[in-house]
């Protein structure tokens, strides 16, 4: 499975949120590639070998 990156537009001064979906390893690798720290991860869910995550990209 290929990781899917879906950016959301920033609204009302909130930071833009990026949603990831793929295998657990792909999602973790993409979080590392994006230099995301744990405090910026909003959501992380695993189901079997798949994972979804959302993180906030501060400007």
Backbone as ProteinMPNN parsed JSONL, in Angstrom:
{"seq_chain_A": "XXXXXXXXXXXXXXXXXXXXXXXXXXXXXXXXXXXXXXXXXXXXXXXXXXXXXXXXXXX", "coords_chain_A": {"N_chain_A": [[0.854, -1.177, 0.0], [0.507, 2.218, -0.748], [1.444, 5.216, 0.851], [-0.963, 7.693, 1.532], [-1.246, 11.109, 1.24], [-3.04, 13.748, 2.441], [-3.654, 17.029, 2.401], [-5.223, 19.489, 4.479], [-7.005, 22.562, 4.36], [-6.027, 25.469, 6.165], [-8.015, 26.781, 8.732], [-9.653, 29.502, 10.237], [-7.368, 30.499, 11.536], [-6.202, 28.25, 12.577], [-3.704, 25.656, 12.51], [-2.631, 24.097, 9.43], [-3.787, 20.822, 8.682], [-2.502, 17.617, 8.043], [-3.319, 14.562, 6.601], [-2.583, 11.142, 6.799], [-2.433, 7.895, 5.316], [-1.868, 4.431, 5.147], [0.346, 1.562, 5.224], [1.45, 0.586, 8.523], [4.234, 0.972, 8.785], [4.782, 2.612, 6.551], [3.323, 4.935, 7.189], [4.594, 5.735, 9.573], [7.178, 6.151, 8.541], [6.637, 8.304, 6.79], [5.818, 10.271, 8.606], [8.261, 10.654, 9.892], [9.776, 11.545, 7.696], [8.549, 13.984, 7.274], [9.444, 15.345, 9.41], [7.98, 15.386, 11.837], [7.108, 16.03, 15.141], [6.158, 14.35, 18.195], [4.353, 15.955, 19.595], [2.928, 17.235, 17.629], [1.34, 15.383, 16.422], [-1.933, 14.614, 15.908], [-3.712, 12.548, 15.687], [-3.564, 9.04, 15.638], [-4.001, 5.878, 14.398], [-4.194, 2.382, 14.34], [-4.99, -0.508, 12.431], [-4.973, -3.726, 12.088], [-2.496, -4.308, 9.767], [-2.452, -1.778, 8.811], [-2.451, 1.845, 8.975], [-3.558, 5.074, 10.109], [-3.018, 8.543, 10.262], [-2.978, 11.883, 11.551], [-1.579, 15.083, 11.403], [-0.465, 18.261, 12.598], [0.753, 20.973, 10.817], [2.799, 23.378, 11.653], [3.382, 26.786, 10.847]], "CA_chain_A": [[0.0, 0.0, 0.0], [1.241, 3.475, -0.814], [0.928, 6.202, 1.796], [-1.76, 8.76, 0.937], [-1.107, 12.359, 1.986], [-4.145, 14.643, 2.108], [-3.612, 18.248, 3.199], [-6.453, 20.247, 4.719], [-6.763, 24.003, 4.417], [-6.062, 26.083, 7.488], [-9.245, 27.551, 8.928], [-9.78, 30.332, 11.448], [-6.09, 30.649, 12.22], [-5.66, 26.966, 13.016], [-2.656, 25.167, 11.628], [-3.106, 23.127, 8.443], [-3.676, 19.428, 9.119], [-2.186, 16.677, 6.973], [-3.81, 13.227, 6.921], [-1.815, 10.072, 6.167], [-2.997, 6.545, 5.383], [-1.021, 3.427, 4.506], [0.753, 0.561, 6.202], [2.001, 1.206, 9.725], [5.597, 1.417, 8.517], [4.737, 3.739, 5.618], [2.855, 6.13, 7.906], [5.68, 6.149, 10.466], [8.245, 6.701, 7.696], [6.23, 9.62, 6.292], [5.894, 11.192, 9.746], [9.683, 10.962, 10.063], [10.197, 12.355, 6.538], [7.984, 15.319, 7.442], [10.035, 15.883, 10.655], [6.883, 15.634, 12.761], [7.352, 15.624, 16.524], [4.986, 13.729, 18.815], [3.379, 16.968, 20.021], [2.161, 17.695, 16.473], [0.455, 14.311, 15.959], [-3.273, 14.799, 16.456], [-4.466, 11.303, 15.608], [-2.832, 7.89, 15.099], [-4.835, 4.697, 14.573], [-3.78, 1.198, 13.59], [-5.993, -1.542, 12.236], [-4.221, -4.778, 11.4], [-1.194, -3.81, 9.306], [-2.652, -0.436, 8.26], [-2.482, 2.946, 9.943], [-3.96, 6.417, 9.688], [-2.499, 9.558, 11.18], [-3.173, 13.287, 11.201], [-0.687, 15.94, 12.159], [-0.583, 19.695, 12.368], [1.981, 21.553, 10.274], [2.906, 24.773, 12.063], [4.154, 27.634, 9.934]], "C_chain_A": [[0.897, 1.237, 0.0], [0.609, 4.465, 0.145], [0.192, 7.301, 1.032], [-1.664, 9.985, 1.826], [-2.198, 13.304, 1.512], [-4.073, 15.89, 2.973], [-5.003, 18.864, 3.347], [-6.101, 21.721, 4.793], [-6.836, 24.492, 5.858], [-7.335, 26.916, 7.6], [-9.177, 28.3, 10.241], [-8.477, 30.403, 12.24], [-5.498, 29.361, 12.756], [-4.591, 26.506, 12.029], [-3.246, 24.195, 10.603], [-2.851, 21.699, 8.945], [-3.411, 18.556, 7.897], [-2.586, 15.29, 7.453], [-2.991, 12.204, 6.141], [-2.572, 8.761, 6.293], [-2.08, 5.611, 4.618], [-0.71, 2.332, 5.496], [1.349, 1.287, 7.399], [3.389, 1.765, 9.44], [5.627, 2.617, 7.573], [4.32, 5.026, 6.319], [3.947, 6.637, 8.845], [6.824, 6.768, 9.665], [7.892, 8.098, 7.197], [6.234, 10.662, 7.41], [7.351, 11.599, 9.989], [10.192, 11.833, 8.921], [9.714, 13.796, 6.654], [8.54, 16.019, 8.687], [8.965, 16.258, 11.675], [7.288, 15.165, 14.154], [6.046, 15.083, 17.108], [3.931, 14.751, 19.212], [2.518, 17.478, 18.874], [1.219, 16.628, 15.926], [-0.877, 14.446, 16.687], [-3.968, 13.456, 16.618], [-3.569, 10.228, 15.032], [-3.639, 6.644, 15.424], [-4.258, 3.562, 13.747], [-4.939, 0.218, 13.525], [-5.326, -2.644, 11.42], [-2.845, -4.239, 11.04], [-1.276, -2.386, 8.773], [-2.712, 0.612, 9.359], [-3.015, 4.206, 9.27], [-3.409, 7.376, 10.723], [-2.859, 10.932, 10.641], [-2.186, 14.085, 12.035], [-0.843, 17.378, 11.714], [0.764, 20.229, 11.896], [1.998, 23.038, 10.648], [3.756, 25.536, 11.078], [5.271, 28.308, 10.678]], "O_chain_A": [[1.923, 1.273, 0.679], [-0.615, 4.548, 0.245], [0.673, 7.778, 0.004], [-1.961, 9.921, 3.019], [-2.276, 13.628, 0.327], [-4.395, 15.831, 4.159], [-5.841, 18.766, 2.451], [-5.013, 22.082, 5.242], [-7.617, 23.983, 6.661], [-7.689, 27.658, 6.684], [-8.692, 27.772, 11.242], [-8.488, 30.37, 13.471], [-4.408, 29.371, 13.328], [-4.578, 26.914, 10.868], [-4.251, 23.541, 10.88], [-1.819, 21.419, 9.556], [-4.024, 18.741, 6.845], [-2.243, 14.884, 8.563], [-2.737, 12.388, 4.951], [-3.277, 8.543, 7.278], [-1.573, 5.966, 3.554], [-1.41, 2.176, 6.496], [1.711, 2.46, 7.306], [3.691, 2.9, 9.808], [6.415, 3.541, 7.774], [4.896, 6.086, 6.073], [4.199, 7.84, 8.907], [7.377, 7.793, 10.063], [8.747, 8.984, 7.182], [6.612, 11.812, 7.184], [7.632, 12.766, 10.263], [10.963, 12.764, 9.154], [10.382, 14.72, 6.191], [8.157, 17.15, 8.987], [9.034, 17.316, 12.3], [7.754, 14.038, 14.327], [4.966, 15.331, 16.573], [2.737, 14.451, 19.173], [1.479, 18.094, 19.114], [0.389, 16.919, 15.065], [-0.941, 14.398, 17.915], [-4.721, 13.249, 17.57], [-2.88, 10.467, 14.04], [-3.931, 6.378, 16.59], [-3.878, 3.754, 12.592], [-5.755, 0.129, 14.442], [-5.139, -2.508, 10.21], [-2.112, -3.767, 11.908], [-0.268, -1.839, 8.327], [-2.988, 0.306, 10.519], [-2.935, 4.377, 8.054], [-3.342, 7.06, 11.911], [-3.022, 11.121, 9.435], [-1.98, 13.805, 13.216], [-1.292, 17.665, 10.605], [1.796, 19.961, 12.512], [1.301, 23.849, 10.037], [4.728, 25.01, 10.536], [6.038, 29.066, 10.085]]}, "name": "protein", "num_of_chains": 1, "seq": "XXXXXXXXXXXXXXXXXXXXXXXXXXXXXXXXXXXXXXXXXXXXXXXXXXXXXXXXXXX"}
